[in-house]
Every structure is written in structure tokens, then in C-alpha cells.
């Protein structure tokens, strides 16, 4: 068994004009700080929140940005500040006990937006929904959901009394409300209370980034992490000290918190003995943030400043990597292969073969990760005890687990000190504690020319990776495989026709794919989500004729995009139509892309797709907003990519009207390449049918 440390992080890309304080190191455990950015503040950051990499705070009756410039104010002291996840506004809970209000203000000074929400009695907690479209407010025995743009009350669900805080899961399905002595977990679709936890002085709640776990930290220093699906306890720690401000590392293997007002404590959730810390005076807030290039920082606040640190030394979450890679390979393996008949598929894919193949992938990927971490050189070899009765020789391999070889007594003389032994075909396994174990290796002794084998393959404990939650039933896998073939037949038919009519050539490639992903709904029930993805690409030789020309965004202006739309239309008006069930949830992700060719002047927009004012969207993976209207036209590549996605969405709604009858959730995605060329102007679609079977 061995523990590893990741490679050093990249050097920081400058975000603002700042001074680096090099070689600043105040830490305990295996972490260290190489870079520190300090932003001195004249007003003390009392309540702090962030939008992406930017941090904002309030003091008394005013709110400020990271540079200390005032961005908003109220008539009474600010109790809480929440940034809209899309970054175009923020909410302030302010007032006196029993007489409070909620104000929404724009981050854009030119908007001059300052709106107090109507219909509130005495709000006690605020929280934005993760998609930014609503703000949830605990008030008058209810959670009230207001539209974050027009400020209209859209729905209410009852709660008991007035909670101290309100936290919503990353998928927007679960709310956790804190009271002085209890915690309630509420399913937001129905308003049903799923769980009530009796805890003494719960002070802080946080979800990990994926939402699979949440933690509750009490003021007296007890940390408990729970599974979001069934509330089973994963980690339970006590006696941490006076504690506040729980948060999670992006790899989900560490929880962080402020302890005793003098240090930021981290706890490895796989190995709770691993507890690195950063010591400083009176920290009041801490959270991991990422800049635009993906570099991670630990942001902290104290009474006089806000600091950004680049931290090294956290153990990588190999289990998280392993799970993702295994699912990707299993998804590919369970597809029907070209030319494979259904009978041949049924012979290849069975309950037993699925289990064996998953086990094989687990061992392969675990070994790949171990080798990447530098565990395959076996340079520190020490011969241990030898039992002549059963012929067992123990060999120690540095920080790895010991291995046991069956060696006849007459062979022992040829082993010497073990430094000439050669190791090959090694297989590693991961433990639930996120450590590597060597479970198989062949050991060659050049002195006698013999090979000895250590084989512990059948004794590895993989129950934590082979649980039912990771599996889709064989019947559903077979159904997905059949429908994947069916969808590809539709695609091939349309492509063949387009090539026959000289609309497309072999330079255009369209890919369609189906897969089923196990999930859990907001009531903790196991469900299966059906993913159907449509993507296309056009190589440089065909892009000028077969895809969007510069500045074009209408579907009809791209033969490749038009063919993609035809495939979707034919599929969902025929074989796949049964999935368009009225009222069922459909998540539609459409990605519009643009290249780096600058727009000179403006591109006319006639408003046919609607007028968009600070519409939430993801630009290169970050949630923000975009505005497009017929008056101002299209002036940026981001707007152009957005309109390409809108064009396909409108085409689908027009030609597949049943989509509009579903519980429809639409996500805009924008990708702008740093390269120039038509190869970077395209549209892709991902459809997720929630609880489809």
C-alpha cells in the first residue's frame, strides 16, 4: 500500500495586476504554498461569496468587489450576500431581526438595477439555484422561488419555521435547511422532507462538486459526510475544535474548514489521518476557486484582506479517476460492433461477461494510474523472512505492500540480496482508502533463470466498485445497443442521400451515440437516464462548402448542420418517438461553436429566434450570460456561436413539436476556439431523457 503526492501545479497565470509573495510557506502536513496573492481591504470582509474566480464581500451596509470598490448598498446592515451563479447580479439579505428584506442588484453599473423583492415577510436565508434562473428565499414558513430576472414569485414549498441557512445541491434537486438543533433535507420537486437529522448547533453545510455527498459541520467541531442518495454516513469526525465554513476540494477527496479562528484544516475523506493545515490569524472564509485556465486556488478572507493561494501536495483522488475511466470503457465495450449480429452480441455480452470485463478494466486502469504515479520501477527491494516449511518468501518493495513468493528451499541460494530480481506484468488494485496495492507480478531471477508469480487477483476487495449502483441491467444495455445501431442506420441513410445529391462529401463525419447512465432522483430512487448524442465534424478540405461560412448561423447555411437536424427529426418522429413522453424531464444541451476569425462591424439579426437579455449560458465551460438582440446585432464570436445553437434548438422545436410537451430543460453551451477556420464552426446536441425506463 502506498500514498502518493501529485505533480506540482502549473504556475499561476496573472488574473489581475498583483504582487506575488514568493516562498510563503505556513503549513502543516504534506501541503505547501508556493504563490500568494493578497488583496488588502479597507473594509472588513464580513460576508463573502464568489462568482467563478472573482470574490465579493459585504461590510455593514455596503457590498464590495475584490478591488474594494463599492458595488451596492442597503439601508440596514447586510446579513448575507449571494452572487448569481451566472454572474450578472447579486442578492443581499439585509435588515434587523424580524424586519428583513432581499435586494437584487446588477453587477453591471450601466444597468442601474436595484430591486427589493415583493411579497416577503421576514426572510432569513437566501440561495440561488445552480442554473441561476431562480433565487430561493426562506420566508414565512416557506421556501419561495423568485425568477432571478423579472423577480416574479414562481413557486413555494412549505418548511417549518425560519431556517438559519439554505443550501441547494449542484443539480438543483435537493435543499438542505439548517435550524438551531436540526437539519432537514427536502426534495425540491415535491417539497417532501426526505430526512430530518437531530444535531447540536449545526453551523455549516456544503455539497461536494458532483453532489454525490454533502457534509454537515457543527460549531463544536463535528464533521459528518453523507451520501446524497440514501444519507448513509461516509465520514464521521469529532473533536475538531471550534469550527465553521465547510467546503470541498474539487477532487472531492478533501473537506476544508476553519478551526479555532487560527487555521484552515483539511481532512482527507479517504484517510482521515491525513489532515494538512494552513495557519494564519483569524480567517473568516475559505473556498477553492479556479481561474479561466483551470488553475486551482484556495481563496481565503480575514478581517483585513482576501488572499489567493496556489496549494500543492493534496493526494489525488484516484478512485474518482478510476470510476470515470471504467465507465467510459464499459460504455464503448457494450456497443454492438460493426458487422456483429444480434446473436453474436448476445453471446459476447452477458451478466457474467459484464462483470468480468468491468473487473478487467478496473485492474487495467488501476495499473495504468499506478504506473503514471511512478510505482512500476521496484527499485527498493528487500528480502524478508523465508518459511522453509511451506516455501514462502516475503519480499518488501519500498512503500508498496509486501508480496509472497513460493520458492523451493534449493532456489533460495540464488536470490542473494534481491537486487538482481526483475519484475514484469504487474497488476495494481485501488483500495477504498484511495491507495494502491500490488496484486499480481511475475518475478524473474536471472541467477537461476526461473520465474516466480505473486497472484492475489482473487483476493482483492472490489465491492466498493462493483456495487449495484454502478450497473445498468443487461436488458437495458441490450436495448441501448440495438437503438444505437438503429440510430446509426438513420444517420447512414441520410448521409448517403446527401452524398448522392452532392450536398455532403466524405469530408463530413456525423456521429450518433446512445448510452444509459444510472442515477438517483431527488427522492433517492434509483433511475436510469438515457443519453443520446449527435455530433459532427468537417475536415479542412470540405469545411468551406459543407459547413458554416464566416458570420453565418442559420441552419440552412450549413449542409452538415442541416443533415444533423434531419437525423434528429427522423429519429424522433419515428423509432425514437416513444421517448417524447409529455411531462417527462428532458435535458437538452446544444453546443454552438465559433472560430477565432474576428467579426468586422456587425452581423444583422432579424430577431426571429427571440431577443436575449443576459441569457444564462456556458462559455467554454463556465456559466455566464449573453445578450443578443436585433437592435445591437451580432458583434462577437460568442454571440455568433450562441445563435448557431439557438438556430438548431428552434429547428428541433418546429419539426419535433412533442419536445415542447415535455418537462423541458435547455442548456446553452458556447465554445470559441483560439484557431481560425470553418472546422471550428459547428453545432452538437446532447439529449438526456431523465428516468426514461
ChimeraX attribute file (.defattr): number of C-alpha atoms within 10 A of each C-alpha:
attribute: neighborCount
match mode: 1-to-1
recipient: residues
	/A:1	18
	/A:2	14
	/A:3	13
	/A:4	17
	/A:5	13
	/A:6	12
	/A:7	11
	/A:8	11
	/A:9	13
	/A:10	11
	/A:11	10
	/A:12	17
	/A:13	11
	/A:14	11
	/A:15	10
	/A:16	8
	/A:17	7
	/A:18	11
	/A:19	12
	/A:20	14
	/A:21	11
	/A:22	11
	/A:23	11
	/A:24	13
	/A:25	15
	/A:26	13
	/A:27	18
	/A:28	13
	/A:29	13
	/A:30	14
	/A:31	20
	/A:32	21
	/A:33	18
	/A:34	19
	/A:35	20
	/A:36	22
	/A:37	20
	/A:38	18
	/A:39	15
	/A:40	16
	/A:41	19
	/A:42	9
	/A:43	17
	/A:44	18
	/A:45	25
	/A:46	19
	/A:47	19
	/A:48	23
	/A:49	20
	/A:50	20
	/A:51	19
	/A:52	17
	/A:53	16
	/A:54	16
	/A:55	20
	/A:56	24
	/A:57	26
	/A:58	27
	/A:59	17
	/A:60	18
	/A:61	16
	/A:62	18
	/A:63	25
	/A:64	20
	/A:65	18
	/A:66	18
	/A:67	14
	/A:68	19
	/A:69	11
	/A:70	14
	/A:71	18
	/A:72	21
	/A:73	20
	/A:74	18
	/A:75	10
	/A:76	15
	/A:77	18
	/A:78	24
	/A:79	22
	/A:80	21
	/A:81	25
	/A:82	22
	/A:83	25
	/A:84	28
	/A:85	22
	/A:86	24
	/A:87	20
	/A:88	21
	/A:89	20
	/A:90	26
	/A:91	24
	/A:92	26
	/A:93	23
	/A:94	24
	/A:95	19
	/A:96	12
	/A:97	10
	/A:98	10
	/A:99	11
	/A:100	19
	/A:101	24
	/A:102	25
	/A:103	19
	/A:104	23
	/A:105	21
	/A:106	19
	/A:107	18
	/A:108	12
	/A:109	10
	/A:110	7
	/A:111	9
	/A:112	10
	/A:113	13
	/A:114	16
	/A:115	14
	/A:116	15
	/A:117	14
	/A:118	13
	/A:119	11
	/A:120	15
	/A:121	14
	/A:122	19
	/A:123	26
	/A:124	24
	/A:125	23
	/A:126	25
	/A:127	23
	/A:128	25
	/A:129	22
	/A:130	18
	/A:131	18
	/A:132	24
	/A:133	18
	/A:134	22
	/A:135	25
	/A:136	24
	/A:137	23
	/A:138	29
	/A:139	24
	/A:140	17
	/A:141	17
	/A:142	20
	/A:143	27
	/A:144	22
	/A:145	23
	/A:146	21
	/A:147	15
	/A:148	21
	/A:149	16
	/A:150	10
	/A:151	16
	/A:152	14
	/A:153	17
	/A:154	10
	/A:155	12
	/A:156	18
	/A:157	17
	/A:158	16
	/A:159	19
	/A:160	13
	/A:161	12
	/A:162	19
	/A:163	23
	/A:164	17
	/A:165	20
	/A:166	22
	/A:167	22
	/A:168	23
	/A:169	22
	/A:170	17
	/A:171	14
	/A:172	17
	/A:173	18
	/A:174	23
	/A:175	23
	/A:176	24
	/A:177	24
	/A:178	25
	/A:179	20
	/A:180	13
	/A:181	13
	/A:182	15
	/A:183	22
	/A:184	19
	/A:185	21
	/A:186	24
	/A:187	20
	/A:188	19
	/A:189	13
	/A:190	11
	/A:191	17
	/A:192	15
	/A:193	17
	/A:194	15
	/A:195	14
	/A:196	13
	/A:197	13
	/A:198	13
	/A:199	17
	/A:200	15
	/A:201	18
	/A:202	24
	/A:203	23
	/A:204	22
	/A:205	25
	/A:206	21
	/A:207	23
	/A:208	22
	/A:209	17
	/A:210	13
	/A:211	19
	/A:212	16
	/A:213	21
	/A:214	23
	/A:215	24
	/A:216	23
	/A:217	26
	/A:218	25
	/A:219	19
	/A:220	19
	/A:221	22
	/A:222	21
	/A:223	24
	/A:224	17
	/A:225	23
	/A:226	18
	/A:227	16
	/A:228	23
	/A:229	17
	/A:230	14
	/A:231	16
	/A:232	11
	/A:233	14
	/A:234	14
	/A:235	16
	/A:236	14
	/A:237	14
	/A:238	12
	/A:239	10
	/A:240	18
	/A:241	15
	/A:242	14
	/A:243	23
	/A:244	25
	/A:245	21
	/A:246	24
	/A:247	27
	/A:248	21
	/A:249	19
	/A:250	16
	/A:251	17
	/A:252	21
	/A:253	22
	/A:254	25
	/A:255	21
	/A:256	22
	/A:257	25
	/A:258	27
	/A:259	24
	/A:260	18
	/A:261	17
	/A:262	14
	/A:263	19
	/A:264	26
	/A:265	22
	/A:266	26
	/A:267	20
	/A:268	21
	/A:269	20
	/A:270	20
	/A:271	16
	/A:272	14
	/A:273	9
	/A:274	16
	/A:275	18
	/A:276	20
	/A:277	22
	/A:278	19
	/A:279	17
	/A:280	13
	/A:281	12
	/A:282	17
	/A:283	22
	/A:284	22
	/A:285	23
	/A:286	24
	/A:287	19
	/A:288	19
	/A:289	21
	/A:290	15
	/A:291	15
	/A:292	13
	/A:293	8
	/A:294	11
	/A:295	14
	/A:296	22
	/A:297	22
	/A:298	17
	/A:299	23
	/A:300	20
	/A:301	25
	/A:302	20
	/A:303	17
	/A:304	16
	/A:305	18
	/A:306	26
	/A:307	19
	/A:308	21
	/A:309	21
	/A:310	21
	/A:311	21
	/A:312	20
	/A:313	17
	/A:314	22
	/A:315	21
	/A:316	18
	/A:317	19
	/A:318	19
	/A:319	20
	/A:320	13
	/A:321	14
	/A:322	21
	/A:323	14
	/A:324	10
	/A:325	16
	/A:326	21
	/A:327	17
	/A:328	11
	/A:329	15
	/A:330	14
	/A:331	16
	/A:332	11
	/A:333	14
	/A:334	20
	/A:335	21
	/A:336	22
	/A:337	14
	/A:338	7
	/A:339	7
	/A:340	12
	/A:341	11
	/A:342	14
	/A:343	9
	/A:344	12
	/A:345	17
	/A:346	13
	/A:347	10
	/A:348	15
	/A:349	20
	/A:350	16
	/A:351	11
	/A:352	9
	/A:353	12
	/A:354	17
	/A:355	13
	/A:356	12
	/A:357	17
	/A:358	19
	/A:359	16
	/A:360	13
	/A:361	17
	/A:362	24
	/A:363	21
	/A:364	18
	/A:365	22
	/A:366	26
	/A:367	24
	/A:368	17
	/A:369	19
	/A:370	23
	/A:371	15
	/A:372	10
	/A:373	14
	/A:374	11
	/A:375	21
	/A:376	18
	/A:377	11
	/A:378	17
	/A:379	13
	/A:380	12
	/A:381	15
	/A:382	14
	/A:383	16
	/A:384	15
	/A:385	11
	/A:386	18
	/A:387	14
	/A:388	14
	/A:389	8
	/A:390	11
	/A:391	16
	/A:392	17
	/A:393	19
	/A:394	17
	/A:395	18
	/A:396	18
	/A:397	19
	/A:398	15
	/A:399	14
	/A:400	17
	/A:401	15
	/A:402	17
	/A:403	21
	/A:404	20
	/A:405	18
	/A:406	16
	/A:407	20
	/A:408	14
	/A:409	15
	/A:410	9
	/A:411	13
	/A:412	14
	/A:413	10
	/A:414	13
	/A:415	16
	/A:416	12
	/A:417	12
	/A:418	16
	/A:419	14
	/A:420	13
	/A:421	17
	/A:422	15
	/A:423	18
	/A:424	14
	/A:425	11
	/A:426	18
	/A:427	23
	/A:428	27
	/A:429	24
	/A:430	26
	/A:431	20
	/A:432	14
	/A:433	16
	/A:434	22
	/A:435	21
	/A:436	24
	/A:437	22
	/A:438	27
	/A:439	22
	/A:440	20
	/A:441	19
	/A:442	17
	/A:443	18
	/A:444	17
	/A:445	20
	/A:446	13
	/A:447	13
	/A:448	12
	/A:449	8
	/A:450	10
	/A:451	14
	/A:452	15
	/A:453	19
	/A:454	16
	/A:455	17
	/A:456	15
	/A:457	14
	/A:458	8
	/A:459	8
	/A:460	14
	/A:461	13
	/A:462	14
	/A:463	10
	/A:464	11
	/A:465	20
	/A:466	14
	/A:467	9
	/A:468	12
	/A:469	13
	/A:470	13
	/A:471	18
	/A:472	14
	/A:473	12
	/A:474	15
	/A:475	11
	/A:476	15
	/A:477	19
	/A:478	19
	/A:479	13
	/A:480	22
	/A:481	23
	/A:482	17
	/A:483	19
	/A:484	18
	/A:485	18
	/A:486	15
	/A:487	24
	/A:488	18
	/A:489	14
	/A:490	18
	/A:491	22
	/A:492	15
	/A:493	12
	/A:494	17
	/A:495	24
	/A:496	16
	/A:497	13
	/A:498	16
	/A:499	13
	/A:500	11
	/A:501	10
	/A:502	9
	/A:503	16
	/A:504	22
	/A:505	18
	/A:506	12
	/A:507	13
	/A:508	20
	/A:509	14
	/A:510	19
	/A:511	15
	/A:512	21
	/A:513	18
	/A:514	23
	/A:515	21
	/A:516	23
	/A:517	17
	/A:518	16
	/A:519	16
	/A:520	17
	/A:521	17
	/A:522	21
	/A:523	19
	/A:524	15
	/A:525	12
	/A:526	14
	/A:527	17
	/A:528	21
	/A:529	20
	/A:530	21
	/A:531	19
	/A:532	21
	/A:533	17
	/A:534	21
	/A:535	17
	/A:536	17
	/A:537	23
	/A:538	24
	/A:539	17
	/A:540	14
	/A:541	13
	/A:542	17
	/A:543	22
	/A:544	16
	/A:545	18
	/A:546	23
	/A:547	28
	/A:548	27
	/A:549	15
	/A:550	16
	/A:551	21
	/A:552	17
	/A:553	27
	/A:554	17
	/A:555	25
	/A:556	17
	/A:557	15
	/A:558	23
	/A:559	19
	/A:560	29
	/A:561	28
	/A:562	18
	/A:563	22
	/A:564	25
	/A:565	23
	/A:566	18
	/A:567	23
	/A:568	23
	/A:569	19
	/A:570	18
	/A:571	17
	/A:572	18
	/A:573	15
	/A:574	9
	/A:575	13
	/A:576	15
	/A:577	15
	/A:578	10
	/A:579	17
	/A:580	21
	/A:581	16
	/A:582	14
	/A:583	12
	/A:584	16
	/A:585	19
	/A:586	25
	/A:587	17
	/A:588	20
	/A:589	19
	/A:590	24
	/A:591	26
	/A:592	29
	/A:593	28
	/A:594	31
	/A:595	22
	/A:596	17
	/A:597	17
	/A:598	12
	/A:599	14
	/A:600	9
	/A:601	10
	/A:602	12
	/A:603	18
	/A:604	14
	/A:605	18
	/A:606	12
	/A:607	13
	/A:608	10
	/A:609	15
	/A:610	12
	/A:611	14
	/A:612	14
	/A:613	12
	/A:614	14
	/A:615	17
	/A:616	22
	/A:617	22
	/A:618	18
	/A:619	21
	/A:620	16
	/A:621	11
	/A:622	14
	/A:623	21
	/A:624	21
	/A:625	19
	/A:626	19
	/A:627	16
	/A:628	23
	/A:629	18
	/A:630	16
	/A:631	11
	/A:632	12
	/A:633	18
	/A:634	22
	/A:635	17
	/A:636	20
	/A:637	21
	/A:638	22
	/A:639	22
	/A:640	27
	/A:641	28
	/A:642	29
	/A:643	24
	/A:644	26
	/A:645	28
	/A:646	22
	/A:647	20
	/A:648	25
	/A:649	20
	/A:650	14
	/A:651	19
	/A:652	19
	/A:653	13
	/A:654	13
	/A:655	16
	/A:656	18
	/A:657	13
	/A:658	17
	/A:659	22
	/A:660	15
	/A:661	13
	/A:662	18
	/A:663	15
	/A:664	15
	/A:665	11
	/A:666	14
	/A:667	15
	/A:668	23
	/A:669	25
	/A:670	28
	/A:671	22
	/A:672	21
	/A:673	17
	/A:674	11
	/A:675	12
	/A:676	14
	/A:677	19
	/A:678	26
	/A:679	21
	/A:680	24
	/A:681	30
	/A:682	25
	/A:683	33
	/A:684	23
	/A:685	22
	/A:686	19
	/A:687	18
	/A:688	21
	/A:689	23
	/A:690	19
	/A:691	19
	/A:692	18
	/A:693	11
